[in-house]
Amino acid sequence: MSEPQNNERTFEESLLELERMVRELEDGRLGLEDALARYEQGVGLIKACYQQLRQAEQRILLLTGIDDEQQPILQPFKHEATAVAKKR
């Protein structure tokens, strides 16, 4: 059974796979070689996720208005939390 390459997975699929790998590693049932292999696969998935996030970030632009030629004025999206956290 062949697994898809990191670049063929969606971001969400990669996160689910990472969660599964973490559970396997935390379970402690894997041998050393299998644990190391899972760890290395996880590092690859994390790198792929960061790459996907960087690509998505570059695509996000904030519309700030319209110029004299009726063209949209865009600026890069700023990394700021805007939602208020709910108290539990």
N, C-alpha and C positions, 0 to 999 in steps of 0.2 A: 504494500500500500504506500503510494508516494504522497507526501504532504506538499501543499502548494508552497511556492517560494514566498518570502516575506512581502515582496512587492506585489504579490497577487492577492494578499489578504486585505480586507478593509481594516480601518483603524479599530473598529469595534471587535472584529474577529481576532485581531492581534491582542487586544486587551483581555478577551476571554481566554485565549490560549495562555497568556502570561499568568492569569489567575489560576488556571489549571496546573501549570508548571509549579507555581508557588505552593499550591496545596500538596502536590506530589513530593516536593522537596521538604516541606514541613512535616509530612507524614513520617518520614524517616525510613521508609521501606525500600528505597532505592539503594543499590550498591554504589560504591564510590564512583565508578566509571559512568554509570547511568546518571548519577546526580550531577557530575561534571558536564556531561553532555547536555542535560536539561538546562543547566546554568548557562552554558555557552549559547544554546538556542534562545534562551531568555534575553541574553544581552543583545543578540541579533534582532530580536523582536522589538526591544526597547529602542534600539537605534532606528529601526524602520518607523516606529511610532513617532519619534522625534522628527524624523525627516518629513513624515506626512503632516505633522503639526506645523513645521516651518513652511511647507508648501501652502497649506491652508491659510496661514497667517499672511503670506505674501498676496493672497487673493482677496483678503478682506480690506476694503477701503471704506472710509467714512465720507459720505456725501456732505460737503459743507456749504454748498450753494451752487449758483450758476454764474458764469462769467458773462462778459459783454456780448459774446458770440453765442450765448445760450448753451454753452458746453458745461457739463458738470465739473465742479471743483472738488477734487478728491484729495484726501490726506490719509496717511497710514493709520491703521487702527491702533489705539494705545492700549496697552495691557493694564487695565484697571478693573477692579471688581466694582460693579455697579449695583448689584443686588444686595439687599439687606438680609443678613442671616436670621433665620427664625430661631427664637429661643425655645428650648425644649424643657 
